[in-house]
Every structure is written in structure tokens, then in C-alpha cells.
Amino acid sequence: MNKKQLFVSMTAQIVSFAVSMGVSFILSPYLANAIDVSASGFVTQGNQFVSYAQILVSALNTMASRFITVSIHQGKEEEANRYFSSVFFGNVFMAAVFAVPATFLILFIDRILNVPEQMVTDLQIMLFFVMLNFVLSIILSVFSVSVYARDRLDLLAVKTIQAELVKMFILVGCYTFLRPFMWYVGIGSVVYTLVLGLGNYRYTKRLMPEVHISRSYFDLKKIWELVSLGAWNSVTRLGQTLLEGLDLLIANILIDPTSMGLLDFAKKVPLCIVNLMSSVVGIFNPQITILYAEGKYDEMVQMIKSANRIMIFMLSIPIAFVTAFGDIFFSLWLPAYDAHQLHVLCCLSMGTLYISMSIQVLYHIFIITKKVKWNSIVVLLSGVCSTGTVFLLLKTTNLGLYAIVLSSAFYGWIRNLLFTPLYASRCLKLKWTTFYGDIATGIESLVCVGLVGVAFRMVFDIHSWTTLIVYGCMAGVAALAVNYLIILKKEERMLVSGFVKRKLHIGGSGKEQ
């Protein structure tokens, strides 16, 4: 990916993140006031049901991008076609299979969750659209490989913004002019997936004309090759679900729907940061995969280290600012609820991010080197331990919601400090301390940026949305300057400053190269 594509991708991902976050933060309190405090929680839980199903789907799809990309860059066109067609038809089959349990989930949801009687029908309709969206996303997912294989994620990022905007207009229209229901969110998601999926289909025709779908290319051996490795990624997804994906379900069943709604509010910000992190890290994965396929291992390691620093540069600011300003934000966003409680729950929900933001790129190493087994086992064990600890704490203490988020954070810290950087170094045959410097840099950035936020709180009276936004932006500029100096290396500073100068038409002709 060249410099222009890199910045287009990052800018587009940030804009997409801002649109998605804006919709989420406006919609959540609206649903709480217009329907019920648990409404936002049920919307999130509906999407989490999909994430449970994706545990099995990921066995086939996680490795697809890796194998197709490697085949293309090694000149194996027929092999790429076999992988591509096999994944497509495999996904169609899985979509048909999952339609059956999805139907039972929709019909009997009130027997699975604690649902207020007046919300049952609304929830069932919403789940129908959520499951329809899931089926469509499975079928269309293989078409996203083209932008990955050709390292053109900037195209995908722009299309994602378009899909987000269409979804936003649908939700704004429905909730402005019609009686409020949860199921509008499901409709918005279906339209979003269709816009993105059709865009990816066109990109496939344009970027990979040599690859197409044909029944003659369907190969069960290719399915087995993908699934045999991808099954470990399903184990990883299962572990991640046990770590954090069951939070709302446990809160609903073992505490009450209201607690589920409160926890959902507290997890909105961490979830947005996780989505941003996933989007940004995805920008680097194709180039890392291509370098690996071409045997350029030294360049690949440099790319990984640079990606880690850029991730820290971007993510430490929202994480540190939520920690510093979170109580003010929640008091303004949800004035009817305990801002201190929501802030503490939010920070604990972000617990793993304090470490994982610095080494998120490392998880892709396990995929490209085909060494996913031990990472999957460790993630699963940490998930099992976390879930067991939650049940134990809920039974023996009065921690309530705090027990749920504290347990996930603790086991996330342990895994990301004692396993992930060590095993990634081993997979690449590097010194075991190679990636601990990145973790230290991330912590340094969080502390420095956090101090910037604390300083602004001490100097300025922040008591309204206007003051929070104005002083928050000022603190953000200061934090960017701090990160620019302590995180980025010389060549990365030149990359950033060069881009800014071109955009501001400073020096030369101002034209992009």
C-alpha cells in the first residue's frame, strides 16, 4: 500500500468510525427513553447472537483471505479460483444451515431471555432482520477478499463510509417520522450489508478479473484445508466470546434486563474503540501477508513494528481520554443514571485494550504463519477461566456487574502480557523481548496522554457538551503532538508531516505524489 492509499484508508476508517459511533451514541439513550432502558441492550444482544454463530462460520472464512492472497501473489491462478469458489459455495451451504436454528431463536426468544412482555414482538422482528443480515453477510463475505489481496483497502474504506451513511439516513428517517421500534436497527443493518456486499462484488470484477465463481472449481479438499486450520480460529472466537461476548447475556439472566441495559451503555465506548482498532489493523494485514508470501521477512517485521506504533499513536488518545473524561461524558450523555458507576464499568470493559492496542497486529502473525493452534487454546482457556470466575464472583460476592467486566479484564491482561508477544516472537523466530518494547511504548503513551487530559480537567471547568467538545479537541491536539514526539520514528514523522503539508499546500505545488 502506498502512502496515499494508507492515509485514504485511515481517514476513511476514522470517518466511518465517527459516523457509526455518532449513530450508536444518539440511538442508545433514545431507545432507553422511547422504549425501555433495556432496549439498547437487546439490540446489542441480537448482534451478539450473530457473533455466536460466527464462531463456526469463521472456521472456513478466517483463512480464506490468506490462502487466496498467497495463491495470487505466487502466480497460482487456478488454485486461487478453487479457494474462491469453494469458499463461496461453502458459505451458501452454511447460510442455509444456520437459517434453521435462527428461526427457533426468533420464535422462542422470550423463553431464552428475560424480555418485558410489551417488547417481545418488536424483539422478534428485529432478530429476523439481524439473522437475515447475518445470512447475507456470510454469502457476500468472499467478495471482500479482492481488496485485501490487491492491497486496496482504501476502496473498501470509502465504500464502508457510503454504507454507514445510508444506514444512518434510514435510522434517522425511521426514528424521526415513525413510531419507535427496535427492528429499524435490523433494517439498517441489512441495507448496510447489501451496499457493502454489492460494492465488494464490483471490486472483485475490477481487481481480480482472473478469479470467478464456478461449480467446476468447487473442491472439498480446499474446504478441508481451510477448515482444518480455520477451526482453531473458531476456537479463538469461542474463547473471545467466553471472555466478553457473554457479558450482556449473563447480566440479563443472572441479574436483570435493566442491569443488561446499563452494562450495554458502559460498553458502547469500548466497543467503538475495538471496532476502530479492528478497522485500522486491517489496513496493515494485506501488506504483511504479501510480504510474507514474497519471502521478504525483514521488511515484514519492520512493517509489523511500524504498524504497532501507528496503532498506539491513534488508539492511546481515545482510550486515555475516556479514562480521564469518562465520568463527565456519562453525566452528559445519560444524566438519569449513575455516571460514576458507568465510568468505572466502562474503564474495566476497556481493560484489555490498555495492553492489546500495542500488539494487535501480532494476532495476524499466527494466521499468516499457520500457527494458530496454541493461541486458540490459550484464548479458550482464558475465556473458560473468565466465565467460571464470573459465576463464582456473582455467587459469593456483591460485585454484580463489576464482577463481569473485572474478570474479562484480568484474564485479558494475563494473556496479552505473558503469551501473545512471546509466541508471536517465536513464530517469527525473533528474540523473545522483541514486542515488549511496543507494550512499554503504549503504556508510556497512555500515561502521557492521560496526564494531558487530567491537566485540562484541572485548568478548565468542563460542565457541558460545548465545553467538553471544545476543551476535548484542544486536549486532542496536544495529545497528538505528544504522541508525534514520543511514538513515531523519524521516517513515520516525515510520512505524517509530508501528508499534512500536501493537504495544506505547504511547500512546492501541493500536489500529491
C-alpha positions as CSV (number, residue, x, y, z in Angstrom):
1,M,0.0,0.0,0.0
2,N,1.5,3.4,-1.0
3,K,1.4,6.4,1.3
4,K,-1.7,7.9,-0.4
5,Q,-3.7,4.7,0.0
6,L,-2.6,4.4,3.6
7,F,-3.9,7.8,4.6
8,V,-7.0,7.4,2.5
9,S,-7.7,4.1,4.3
10,M,-7.1,5.6,7.7
11,T,-9.0,8.7,7.1
12,A,-12.0,6.7,5.7
13,Q,-11.9,4.3,8.7
14,I,-11.9,7.2,11.1
15,V,-14.8,8.9,9.3
16,S,-16.7,5.6,9.2
17,F,-15.9,5.1,12.9
18,A,-17.2,8.6,13.7
19,V,-20.5,8.0,11.8
20,S,-21.1,4.6,13.4
21,M,-20.2,6.0,16.9
22,G,-22.5,9.0,16.4
23,V,-25.4,6.8,15.4
24,S,-24.8,4.5,18.3
25,F,-24.5,7.2,20.9
26,I,-27.5,9.1,19.8
27,L,-29.7,6.0,19.3
28,S,-28.9,4.3,22.6
29,P,-30.4,6.9,25.0
30,Y,-33.2,7.5,22.6
31,L,-34.2,3.8,22.7
32,A,-33.9,3.9,26.5
33,N,-36.3,6.8,26.8
34,A,-38.7,5.9,24.0
35,I,-39.0,2.2,24.6
36,D,-37.2,0.9,27.7
37,V,-33.8,1.1,29.4
38,S,-33.1,-2.5,28.3
39,A,-33.9,-1.8,24.6
40,S,-30.3,-0.9,23.6
41,G,-29.1,-4.0,25.4
42,F,-31.4,-6.2,23.4
43,V,-30.2,-4.6,20.2
44,T,-26.6,-5.4,21.2
45,Q,-27.6,-8.9,22.3
46,G,-29.2,-9.6,19.0
47,N,-25.9,-8.8,17.3
48,Q,-24.1,-11.0,19.8
49,F,-26.3,-13.9,18.9
50,V,-24.8,-13.5,15.4
51,S,-21.3,-13.5,16.9
52,Y,-22.0,-16.8,18.5
53,A,-23.0,-18.3,15.0
54,Q,-19.8,-16.7,13.5
55,I,-17.8,-19.0,15.8
56,L,-18.5,-21.8,13.4
57,V,-18.5,-19.7,10.2
58,S,-15.1,-18.4,10.9
59,A,-13.6,-21.9,10.6
60,L,-14.0,-21.5,6.8
61,N,-13.7,-17.8,6.3
62,T,-10.8,-16.7,8.6
63,M,-8.1,-18.3,6.4
64,A,-9.7,-17.6,3.0
65,S,-8.1,-14.2,2.6
66,R,-4.7,-15.6,3.5
67,F,-4.8,-18.5,1.1
68,I,-6.3,-16.6,-1.9
69,T,-3.8,-13.7,-1.5
70,V,-0.8,-16.0,-1.3
71,S,-2.0,-18.0,-4.3
72,I,-2.4,-14.9,-6.4
73,H,0.9,-13.4,-5.5
74,Q,2.6,-16.7,-6.2
75,G,1.1,-16.8,-9.7
76,K,-1.2,-19.8,-8.9
77,E,-4.4,-18.6,-10.6
78,E,-6.3,-21.9,-10.8
79,E,-5.6,-22.5,-7.1
80,A,-6.9,-19.1,-6.2
81,N,-10.1,-19.9,-8.2
82,R,-10.5,-23.1,-6.4
83,Y,-10.2,-21.4,-3.0
84,F,-12.6,-18.6,-4.0
85,S,-15.3,-20.8,-5.5
86,S,-15.1,-23.4,-2.7
87,V,-15.5,-20.7,0.0
88,F,-18.5,-19.1,-1.8
89,F,-20.4,-22.4,-2.1
90,G,-19.4,-23.4,1.4
91,N,-20.8,-20.1,2.7
92,V,-24.1,-20.6,0.8
93,F,-24.5,-24.0,2.4
94,M,-23.7,-22.7,5.9
95,A,-26.2,-19.8,5.5
96,A,-28.9,-22.3,4.7
97,V,-28.0,-24.5,7.7
98,F,-28.0,-21.5,10.1
99,A,-31.4,-20.4,8.9
100,V,-33.0,-23.3,10.9
101,P,-31.7,-22.5,14.4
102,A,-32.2,-18.8,13.7
103,T,-35.9,-19.5,13.2
104,F,-36.2,-21.2,16.5
105,L,-34.3,-18.4,18.3
106,I,-36.7,-15.8,16.9
107,L,-39.8,-17.8,17.8
108,F,-38.8,-18.6,21.3
109,I,-36.6,-15.6,22.3
110,D,-38.9,-14.8,25.3
111,R,-38.1,-18.2,26.7
112,I,-34.4,-17.7,26.4
113,L,-34.0,-14.2,27.7
114,N,-35.9,-12.1,30.3
115,V,-37.9,-9.9,27.9
116,P,-40.6,-7.4,29.0
117,E,-43.9,-8.6,27.6
118,Q,-44.5,-5.5,25.6
119,M,-41.2,-5.8,23.8
120,V,-41.4,-9.5,22.6
121,T,-42.8,-8.9,19.1
122,D,-40.5,-5.9,18.5
123,L,-37.5,-8.0,19.5
124,Q,-38.6,-11.0,17.3
125,I,-38.9,-8.7,14.2
126,M,-35.5,-7.2,15.0
127,L,-34.0,-10.6,15.3
128,F,-35.4,-11.6,12.0
129,F,-33.6,-8.8,10.2
130,V,-30.5,-9.4,12.2
131,M,-30.4,-13.0,11.2
132,L,-31.2,-12.1,7.6
133,N,-28.3,-9.7,7.7
134,F,-26.1,-12.5,9.0
135,V,-27.1,-14.8,6.2
136,L,-26.4,-12.1,3.6
137,S,-23.1,-11.2,5.1
138,I,-22.0,-14.9,5.0
139,I,-22.9,-15.3,1.3
140,L,-21.2,-12.0,0.3
141,S,-18.2,-12.2,2.5
142,V,-15.8,-13.8,0.0
143,F,-16.1,-10.8,-2.3
144,S,-14.2,-8.7,0.2
145,V,-11.1,-10.8,-0.5
146,S,-10.3,-8.8,-3.7
147,V,-9.4,-5.5,-1.9
148,Y,-7.4,-7.5,0.6
149,A,-5.4,-9.5,-2.0
150,R,-4.7,-6.4,-4.1
151,D,-3.9,-4.2,-1.1
152,R,-6.7,-1.7,-1.9
153,L,-8.4,-1.5,1.4
154,D,-8.8,2.3,0.7
155,L,-11.6,1.3,-1.7
156,L,-13.3,-0.8,0.9
157,A,-13.0,2.0,3.5
158,V,-14.7,4.5,1.2
159,K,-17.5,2.0,0.4
160,T,-17.9,1.4,4.1
161,I,-18.5,5.1,4.7
162,Q,-21.2,5.1,2.0
163,A,-22.8,2.1,3.6
164,E,-22.7,3.8,7.0
165,L,-24.3,7.0,5.7
166,V,-27.1,5.1,4.0
167,K,-27.7,3.2,7.2
168,M,-27.7,6.4,9.2
169,F,-30.3,8.1,6.9
170,I,-32.6,5.1,7.2
171,L,-32.4,5.1,11.0
172,V,-32.8,8.9,11.3
173,G,-35.8,8.7,8.9
174,C,-37.5,5.9,10.8
175,Y,-36.9,7.2,14.3
176,T,-37.9,10.8,13.3
177,F,-41.1,10.1,11.3
178,L,-42.3,6.7,12.6
179,R,-43.2,5.2,15.9
180,P,-40.0,3.9,17.6
181,F,-39.2,0.2,17.3
182,M,-36.0,-1.7,17.8
183,W,-36.4,-3.5,14.5
184,Y,-35.5,-0.4,12.5
185,V,-31.9,-1.1,13.5
186,G,-32.2,-4.5,11.8
187,I,-33.4,-3.0,8.6
188,G,-30.5,-0.5,8.7
189,S,-28.0,-3.4,9.1
190,V,-29.5,-5.3,6.1
191,V,-29.2,-2.3,3.8
192,Y,-25.6,-1.6,5.1
193,T,-24.6,-5.2,4.2
194,L,-26.2,-5.0,0.8
195,V,-24.5,-1.8,-0.1
196,L,-21.1,-3.0,1.1
197,G,-21.5,-6.5,-0.4
198,L,-22.5,-5.2,-3.9
199,G,-19.6,-2.8,-3.8
200,N,-17.2,-5.6,-3.0
201,Y,-18.7,-7.7,-5.8
202,R,-17.9,-4.9,-8.3
203,Y,-14.4,-4.6,-6.8
204,T,-13.8,-8.3,-7.4
205,K,-14.7,-7.9,-11.0
206,R,-12.4,-5.0,-11.3
207,L,-9.4,-6.1,-9.2
208,M,-9.4,-9.8,-9.7
209,P,-10.8,-10.4,-13.2
210,E,-8.9,-13.7,-13.4
211,V,-10.9,-15.0,-10.4
212,H,-14.5,-16.0,-10.7
213,I,-17.1,-18.4,-9.2
214,S,-17.7,-21.7,-10.9
215,R,-19.0,-25.0,-9.7
216,S,-16.2,-26.7,-11.7
217,Y,-13.8,-25.1,-9.3
218,F,-15.5,-26.3,-6.1
219,D,-13.1,-28.5,-4.3
220,L,-13.8,-30.3,-1.0
221,K,-10.1,-30.7,-0.4
222,K,-9.7,-26.9,-0.4
223,I,-12.7,-26.6,2.0
224,W,-11.0,-29.1,4.3
225,E,-7.6,-27.3,4.1
226,L,-9.2,-24.1,5.1
227,V,-11.4,-25.6,7.8
228,S,-8.6,-27.7,9.3
229,L,-6.7,-24.5,10.1
230,G,-9.6,-22.2,10.5
231,A,-11.2,-24.5,13.1
232,W,-8.5,-23.2,15.5
233,N,-9.8,-19.6,14.8
234,S,-13.2,-20.8,15.7
235,V,-11.7,-22.0,19.0
236,T,-10.3,-18.5,19.3
237,R,-13.7,-16.9,18.7
238,L,-15.2,-19.2,21.3
239,G,-12.6,-18.1,23.8
240,Q,-13.2,-14.4,22.9
241,T,-17.0,-15.0,23.3
242,L,-16.5,-16.5,26.8
243,L,-14.2,-13.6,27.7
244,E,-16.5,-10.8,26.7
245,G,-19.3,-11.9,24.4
246,L,-21.5,-13.4,27.1
247,D,-21.5,-10.2,29.3
248,L,-24.9,-9.0,28.4
249,L,-26.4,-12.5,28.4
250,I,-25.1,-13.2,31.9
251,A,-26.3,-9.8,33.1
252,N,-29.8,-10.5,31.6
253,I,-30.2,-14.0,33.0
254,L,-28.4,-13.8,36.4
255,I,-29.2,-10.2,37.3
256,D,-32.0,-8.5,35.3
257,P,-32.7,-6.7,32.0
258,T,-32.1,-3.3,33.5
259,S,-28.6,-4.3,34.5
260,M,-28.0,-5.6,31.0
261,G,-29.0,-2.2,29.6
262,L,-26.6,-0.4,32.0
263,L,-23.8,-2.7,31.1
264,D,-24.5,-2.2,27.4
265,F,-24.3,1.6,27.9
266,A,-21.0,1.2,29.7
267,K,-19.6,-1.0,26.9
268,K,-20.6,1.3,24.0
269,V,-17.3,3.3,24.1
270,P,-15.0,0.3,24.4
271,L,-16.9,-1.4,21.6
272,C,-16.4,1.6,19.4
273,I,-12.7,1.6,20.1
274,V,-12.4,-2.1,19.4
275,N,-14.2,-1.6,16.1
276,L,-11.8,1.2,15.2
277,M,-8.8,-0.9,16.3
278,S,-10.0,-3.8,14.1
279,S,-10.5,-1.5,11.1
280,V,-7.1,0.2,11.4
281,V,-5.2,-3.0,12.0
282,G,-6.9,-4.5,9.0
283,I,-5.2,-1.8,6.8
284,F,-1.8,-3.4,7.5
285,N,-2.7,-7.1,7.3
286,P,-2.7,-7.4,3.5
287,Q,0.7,-5.8,3.1
288,I,2.1,-8.1,5.9
289,T,0.6,-11.1,4.2
290,I,2.0,-10.1,0.8
291,L,5.5,-9.6,2.2
292,Y,5.3,-13.0,3.8
293,A,4.2,-14.6,0.6
294,E,7.1,-12.9,-1.2
295,G,9.6,-14.1,1.4
296,K,10.5,-10.5,2.4
297,Y,10.7,-11.3,6.1
298,D,12.9,-8.4,7.3
299,E,10.5,-5.9,5.6
300,M,7.6,-7.7,7.1
301,V,9.0,-7.4,10.7
302,Q,9.6,-3.7,10.0
303,M,6.0,-3.3,8.8
304,I,4.7,-5.0,12.0
305,K,6.7,-2.7,14.3
306,S,5.6,0.3,12.4
307,A,2.0,-0.8,12.4
308,N,2.2,-1.3,16.2
309,R,3.5,2.3,16.7
310,I,0.8,3.8,14.4
311,M,-1.9,1.8,16.3
312,I,-0.6,3.3,19.6
313,F,-0.5,6.8,18.0
314,M,-4.2,6.5,17.1
315,L,-5.7,4.5,19.9
316,S,-4.0,5.7,23.0
317,I,-5.8,9.1,22.7
318,P,-9.4,7.8,22.8
319,I,-8.5,5.2,25.5
320,A,-6.8,7.7,27.7
321,F,-9.4,10.4,27.2
322,V,-12.3,8.0,28.1
323,T,-10.3,7.2,31.3
324,A,-9.8,10.9,32.1
325,F,-13.1,12.4,30.9
326,G,-15.5,9.4,31.1
327,D,-17.5,10.5,34.2
328,I,-18.2,13.9,32.6
329,F,-19.2,12.2,29.3
330,F,-21.6,9.8,31.0
331,S,-23.2,12.6,33.2
332,L,-24.0,14.5,30.0
333,W,-24.9,11.5,27.8
334,L,-27.1,9.7,30.4
335,P,-28.0,12.2,33.1
336,A,-30.6,9.9,34.5
337,Y,-28.1,7.2,35.5
338,D,-25.1,7.0,37.8
339,A,-22.2,8.5,35.9
340,H,-19.6,7.2,38.3
341,Q,-20.8,3.6,38.0
342,L,-20.9,3.8,34.2
343,H,-17.4,5.3,34.1
344,V,-15.9,2.5,36.3
345,L,-17.7,-0.2,34.2
346,C,-16.5,1.4,31.0
347,C,-12.9,1.6,32.2
348,L,-13.0,-2.1,33.3
349,S,-14.5,-3.0,30.0
350,M,-11.6,-1.3,28.2
351,G,-9.2,-3.2,30.5
352,T,-7.7,-5.5,27.8
353,L,-7.3,-2.6,25.4
354,Y,-4.7,-0.9,27.6
355,I,-2.3,-3.6,26.6
356,S,-3.7,-5.1,23.4
357,M,-3.8,-1.8,21.4
358,S,0.0,-2.0,21.3
359,I,0.2,-5.5,19.9
360,Q,-3.0,-6.0,18.0
361,V,-1.1,-6.6,14.7
362,L,0.6,-9.7,16.3
363,Y,-2.6,-11.8,16.1
364,H,-2.3,-11.7,12.3
365,I,1.2,-13.4,12.6
366,F,-0.5,-16.6,13.8
367,I,-2.7,-16.7,10.7
368,I,-0.1,-16.0,8.0
369,T,2.4,-18.4,9.6
370,K,-0.4,-21.0,10.0
371,K,0.5,-21.3,13.7
372,V,-2.9,-20.7,15.2
373,K,-3.3,-23.7,17.5
374,W,-1.6,-22.5,20.7
375,N,-3.1,-19.0,20.5
376,S,-6.5,-20.6,20.1
377,I,-6.0,-22.8,23.1
378,V,-4.8,-20.0,25.3
379,V,-7.7,-17.7,24.3
380,L,-10.1,-20.5,25.0
381,L,-8.6,-21.3,28.4
382,S,-8.7,-17.7,29.4
383,G,-12.3,-17.5,28.3
384,V,-13.3,-20.6,30.3
385,C,-11.5,-19.2,33.4
386,S,-13.1,-15.8,33.0
387,T,-16.6,-17.2,32.7
388,G,-16.0,-19.5,35.7
389,T,-14.7,-16.6,37.7
390,V,-17.7,-14.5,36.8
391,F,-20.1,-17.2,38.1
392,L,-18.1,-17.6,41.2
393,L,-17.9,-13.9,42.0
394,L,-21.7,-13.4,41.3
395,K,-22.4,-16.3,43.7
396,T,-20.0,-15.4,46.5
397,T,-19.8,-11.5,46.4
398,N,-21.9,-8.5,45.9
399,L,-19.9,-7.1,43.0
400,G,-22.7,-7.6,40.5
401,L,-21.9,-6.0,37.1
402,Y,-18.3,-5.2,38.3
403,A,-17.6,-8.9,38.5
404,I,-18.5,-9.5,34.9
405,V,-16.1,-6.8,33.4
406,L,-13.3,-7.2,36.0
407,S,-12.9,-10.9,35.2
408,S,-12.6,-10.3,31.5
409,A,-10.0,-7.5,32.0
410,F,-7.9,-9.6,34.4
411,Y,-7.6,-12.6,32.1
412,G,-7.0,-10.4,29.1
413,W,-4.1,-8.7,30.8
414,I,-2.6,-12.0,31.7
415,R,-2.8,-13.4,28.2
416,N,-1.5,-10.3,26.4
417,L,1.4,-9.9,28.8
418,L,2.6,-13.5,29.2
419,F,1.7,-15.2,26.0
420,T,0.9,-13.1,22.9
421,P,4.2,-11.2,22.5
422,L,6.2,-14.3,23.4
423,Y,4.5,-16.6,21.0
424,A,4.5,-14.1,18.1
425,S,8.3,-13.7,18.5
426,R,8.7,-17.5,18.4
427,C,6.5,-17.8,15.3
428,L,8.8,-15.3,13.5
429,K,12.0,-16.7,15.1
430,L,12.8,-13.4,16.8
431,K,14.2,-12.5,20.2
432,W,11.6,-13.1,22.9
433,T,11.7,-9.5,24.0
434,T,11.0,-8.1,20.5
435,F,7.5,-6.9,21.1
436,Y,7.6,-5.9,24.8
437,G,9.1,-2.6,23.8
438,D,5.9,-1.8,21.9
439,I,3.8,-2.6,25.0
440,A,6.1,-0.3,27.1
441,T,5.7,2.4,24.4
442,G,1.9,2.0,24.6
443,I,1.8,2.4,28.3
444,E,4.1,5.4,28.1
445,S,1.7,7.0,25.6
446,L,-1.4,6.2,27.7
447,V,0.2,7.8,30.7
448,C,1.4,11.0,28.9
449,V,-1.9,11.5,27.0
450,G,-3.8,10.7,30.2
451,L,-1.9,13.5,32.0
452,V,-2.8,15.9,29.2
453,G,-6.5,15.1,29.9
454,V,-6.1,15.4,33.6
455,A,-4.3,18.8,33.2
456,F,-7.2,20.1,31.1
457,R,-9.7,19.0,33.7
458,M,-7.7,20.8,36.4
459,V,-7.4,24.1,34.4
460,F,-10.8,24.3,32.7
461,D,-14.3,24.0,34.0
462,I,-15.9,21.3,31.9
463,H,-19.6,21.0,32.6
464,S,-21.5,20.9,29.3
465,W,-21.3,19.4,25.8
466,T,-19.9,22.6,24.4
467,T,-17.0,22.8,26.9
468,L,-16.4,19.0,26.7
469,I,-16.1,19.1,22.9
470,V,-14.1,22.4,22.8
471,Y,-11.6,21.5,25.5
472,G,-11.6,17.9,24.4
473,C,-10.5,18.9,20.9
474,M,-7.8,21.2,22.3
475,A,-6.6,18.4,24.5
476,G,-6.7,16.1,21.5
477,V,-4.4,18.4,19.5
478,A,-2.0,18.5,22.5
479,A,-2.1,14.7,22.8
480,L,-1.4,14.3,19.0
481,A,1.7,16.5,19.5
482,V,2.8,14.3,22.4
483,N,2.3,11.1,20.5
484,Y,4.0,12.5,17.5
485,L,7.1,13.2,19.5
486,I,7.3,10.0,21.7
487,I,5.7,7.3,19.5
488,L,6.7,7.8,15.9
489,K,10.1,7.3,14.4
490,K,11.8,9.7,12.0
491,E,10.5,8.1,8.8
492,E,7.0,7.9,10.2
493,R,7.1,11.6,11.3
494,M,8.2,12.5,7.8
495,L,5.2,10.5,6.4
496,V,2.7,12.3,8.7
497,S,4.2,15.8,8.2
498,G,4.5,15.3,4.4
499,F,0.9,14.3,4.2
500,V,-0.2,17.3,6.3
501,K,1.9,19.7,4.2
502,R,0.4,18.3,0.9
503,K,-3.1,18.7,2.3
504,L,-2.4,22.3,3.4
505,H,-0.5,23.0,0.2
506,I,2.6,24.0,2.1
507,G,5.7,24.0,0.0
508,G,6.1,23.0,-3.6
509,S,3.0,22.7,-5.7
510,G,1.0,21.0,-3.0
511,K,0.3,18.1,-5.4
512,E,0.2,14.5,-4.0
513,Q,2.8,12.2,-5.4
